[in-house]
């Protein structure tokens, strides 16, 4: 049934770039479905919990109220994120969905703290709770419904690449575990006469709090500028390098303004001897193809590279090979060889443990093997993962 429902909500074939309107409709439909399910569970648990005096059942019902509220927030997030770009927000409003996910996470945390407080109060002022068949039946119903919701939101979340739906799926999974804990308390109480209602409520509350903290961390990450998806970076790189005349690419930056709203820029190395209009036409084709196939608006800058040096020596390729002798993760680009200096950018990983002065000295020594006595100007670059730490440009006189 889940697969059938997802096919009805997302009619586009898998692997095809998802249309924004289809994605929005699917997200809104998922929100409405989850709201209805949570309302049914809330009413069922609330009635039975009040009739039996079960704190843990009432707590679970309150948790379903928060789930319904979070579904409403998610629904609003999808609706607001679908608003078109305007003069004040030229990149669109897609991050509303990330804000909705963060709001859901905060709601989950607050509900967990409330459950912990109520359960501690029950432990400090105990009163035995009668459990009946109705209590167990409503808990089993809750576990079945929440299991279905978790599977539905997870599959649809992966299908439309929605962090909000994936967070909802995790929340539903947590509810299944929480309800299972309450059911275990019911069974033990019936068998032994020991009232574990307060302890079960406390366990539910702590579990909800722990899940909420994880959700906050996941929801805040894209808002704080997390690194782009490695798969997307690889696809962009492969696409750029597949065109004739492209010698290399670097300084790729991907900016995420919400699901389906990604913008990027990169430098592309091309033969400097080629006609500038020809190079521009190739870059235009790459930009259009990446937008059509990957859904990323990208701007490319042409870096001319000398490929017909009078002496036939390719300093760029040679230097790229030699710096990897220092560390395989190092690379160079924008190599410029002038009469009185050699300049280039050196890409190093953020966790590189060699200090700037030592690295500059070793790289300058390499350049000195081919260009003795010529000063070396090196700009340290951290690549696309993070901006250059201080934009520093270091120089060293190469000793022959």
N, C-alpha and C positions, 0 to 999 in steps of 0.2 A: 504493500500500500504506500509506503514511504517513497519508493522509487517512482511509482505512478504519479503521486502527488507532485513530486519535484519535476517530473517531465511535463506536467500540466502547467506548473508555474514558470518553468524555464524551457521554452520550446526549442531554443537554438541548439544545434548539435554541439556536443562536447568538443573542446579544442578550438572552437570558433570564438573570436573576440566578442565578448558579451556586450550587447547593447545596453546603454545606461538606463533606458526606460524599462527594459525587461528586468534588470537587476533591482530597480526601485520597486516595481510591482511585486516581485518575489519577496523582498524584504518586508513590505507592508503586509502582504498576505500572511507571512510567517508570524508577524507580530499579532495580528488579529486571532489567528489560530491558537497561539500560546496564551493570549489573554483569556479566551473562552475556556481553555483547559484549566488554567489556574483558578478561575472563578468557581468552576464546578468542584475542584478539589478543596478550595477554601471553605465553601459552604458546607460540604460533606464533613470535613474534619472539624469545623467550628461547631456544628450542631452536636456531633457525637462527643466532642471534647467537653462542651459545656454540660451535657447531660450526665457524663460520667465523672466530671470534675478532674479530667486529666490535663495537667499543665503541659505535658509534652505534646499532646494532640493539639491543644489550643496554640502552642508555640509553633507547631508545624503549620497550622492554619494561617497564623500571622505571616509565616514565611511565604506562604502562597500568595498572600496579599501583596507582599513586597515583590514577589516574582511578577505578578500582574502589573504592578506599578512600573517595574523595570521594563516590561514588555511595551508599556505605553511610551516610556522614554525612548526605547529603541525605535518604535514606530515613528515618533516625532523626529528622531535622528535621521531616519531614511527620508522622511518627507522634506526636512529642511536641507539635507545634503543634496537633494535633487534640484534645488533652486539654481537657475542659470547664473553665470558670471555677470557681474555688473561693474560699474565704474569704480566702486569702492573695493571690490573683491574680484579682480581680473582673473584669478585662478579658480574661481568657483567657490562653493560652500561645502565641499566634500568632507572637510574635517568635522562638520557637525556630527557625522557618524562616529568618529573617534570620541568626541565629547559625550555622545550618548552612551558609548561603551564604558567610559570612565564614570559616568553618572550611575550606571547599573552597578558597577563595582562598588561604589561608595554606598549605595543603598544596601547591597548585600552585607557589607561590613557593619553598617548601623543596625541591621536586623540581628546579626550574629551577636553583637554586644548586648542588645536588648534581651535576647534569649538567655544569654549567660547570666544576666542580672536576675531575671525571673526564676531561673533554675536554682541559683544560689539561695534566693529567698525561700524556695520550697524546701531546700535541704536544711536551712536554719530553722524553719517552722514546718516540720513534716506533718502530713496528713495522708492517711492511706487512701489510695485511689482504686475504685472498683473497675475492673476491665471486663468487657463482655465481647461477645461475638461481633457486635457492631464495630467496636474499636479495631479489632484485627481486620475485619473486612474492609474498612475505609483505608487502613494503612496499606493493605495489599493492592487496593484500587489505585492508591497514590503511586505506589512503586511501578505498577504497570503503565500508568499514564505518563509518569515522568521518564520512564525508560524510553517510551515512544517519542516523547518530546526531545530527549537528548539525542537520539539517533537522527530524528528529523532535522533538528537545528544544525547538528554537526555536518550532515551530508549536504544540506542546502548551503551552509556557511562555506564549505569547501567549494561548492559548485559556483557560487557567486563571489567568492573571495571576500567574505564579510567577517571581520573580527568581532563585531557585535553579536552576530548569530553564534559564532563559535564560543563566545563568552556565555551566552545563554545556554548553550549545550552543556558546558561545564557546570553551570549552576544547576541545571536539571539533573545531571549525574550526581552532584553533591546531594541533591534532595533525595535521590533514590537511596543513597547510603545512609542519610540521616533518618529517613523513614524506616529503613531496615533496622537501625539502632533502636528506634522507638518500639518497633514490633518485637525485637528481641527482649526488650524490657517488659513488654506485656506478657510474653510467654513465660519468662522467668518468674514474674510476679504471680501468675496463675499457678505455676507449678510449686513454688516455694513459699509464697505468702510474703516474700520480702519486697517492699516497695522500692523500686528502682526508677520511679518516674522522674524524680528530680535529677538523678545522675544521668538518665537518658537525655533529658532536656539540656543539661550542661554539655554533654557530649555533642549534641546537635549544634548548640551555640558555638562551641569552639571550632567545630568542623566548618560551619558557615563562615566564621571569622577568617580562618586560614584560607578558605577558598576565595573570600573577598579580597584579601591582601594580594593573592596571586593575580586576580582579575585586575586590580588597580595597577599592578606592575605592568601587565600586558597591555592595558588600555592606554597607559601614559607613555609607553615607549615610542609609538609613532608620532605623538605630539612633541616629544623631546628630540626628534630627529634621529631615529634609529638608522643603522646602516641599511642600504638597499638590499633587497633579496638577491642572494648570490646567483640564483638561476636567471633572474632578469638581467643582471650585469653580464653574465656569460653570453646570453642570447644577443644583447646589444653589441657586445664586443665581436662576436662571431659574425653578426650581420654586417657590421662596418668593414671587417677584414675580408669579406667575401667579394668586394668590388675590385675591379681591375685598377691598378695604379695606386691602391692604398698600401702604404709601407708600414704603417703602425697607427696606434691610437692610444691616447692617454688623457689624464685629467677628466675622467668621466665623473660627472656629478648628477645624482638623481634626487629630485625633490618630490616628496609625497604630499599632495594637497587633498588626500582622501582617496578611497578606493576608486580606481579607474581614472584618476586625475593626477598623473605623474608627468613631470617635466624634467628634461635632462639636457645636459650640454657636454660636449667632448671636443678634444682637439684631434685632428686627423692628419697624419704625416703623409705628404704626397710629393712627387718629384717637383723640385723648384723650377726645372727647365721646361716643364709642360706649360701650355697656354693657360693663363689664369681663368679664362672663361670655361675651358674644358674641365678644370678641376672643380669650379663652382657648380657646373652641371651635374657632376658625379655626386657632390655633396647634397645637392637638392634631391637627387633620386634616393639617396640613402635616407634622408630625413623623411621623405614621403613614405617610403617602404616601412620604416620602423613605426611610424605613426599608424599605418594601415594594419600591419601585422601584429604589433605588440601593444598598441594603444598608448604609446609614449610620445609626447610632443618633445622633439629633440632639436637642438640647435648645434650645428657643427662648425668648427673653425679650422681653416686650412693652415697647417704648418709646413712651409716649403722645406724640402730636404735636398741637399746637393747630392746628386747621383752620378755626376760626370766630372769629378775632381780631376785637375790636370795630371796629377800623379797617379790617378786610378785607385787611390786608397780610400776606403770607406771607414772614416774614423768612428762614425756612429755605431756601426755594427761591431767593429772591433772593441770599442769601449763597453758596449753592452755585454759582450762575452766576458771581458776581463773583470768587470765589477762583480759578476756572479761568482768569481773565484773568492771574493771577500765574503759574500753571502748570496746564496741562490735567489733570495727574494729581492735583491737590488736590481734596478734598471735605470737607464738614462733616456732622455728625450730632449728635443730642442737643442741639439748639438750645433754650435756655431763656431766655426774655426776662422779666426781673423789673423791678420799679419802679426798683431801684437798681443793677442790673448785667445784662449779657448774657453767658451762658456757653454754650460748645459744644466739641465735640471736632473737631479738625482732622486729617484723615488725609493723611499725606504719604508718599511712597516712601522706602525706606531709602537710596537714592542721591541724595536731594535735597541740593543743594549750598548752599542758603541757610541761614545760621545762625539759631538760634532767635530771637534778639532782632530781627533784621531782618524775619523772617517775621511775628513778633508785631506789630511796628510797622505793617507794611503791611496786615495783616488788621484790626487795630484801626482803622486809618484808614478801611477800607471800612465797618465797623460804624458809625463815627462819622458817615457820610453819612446814615444813617437814625436813629441814636440818639445825637445829639450830647451830649457831656458825661457819658455813662454808662460806667462802668468795664467792661472786657472781660476775661473769664476764659477762657483757651484751654488745653485739654488736648491736647498733641500725641500723635497716634496713628499707629502704623505699619501698622495693618490686620492681616489674617490672616497675612501672609507671615512676620512676626516679632513678638515681643511689644514693647510700648512700651519704648523704650530705658531710660528712667529714671522713668517714671510722672510726669513733671514736669507741673505745672500753672502756667502763667505768667499774670500779670495785667498789665494796662496801663490807665492812665486815658486814655480817649478824649478828645481835645481837640476842643471844638466850634469 
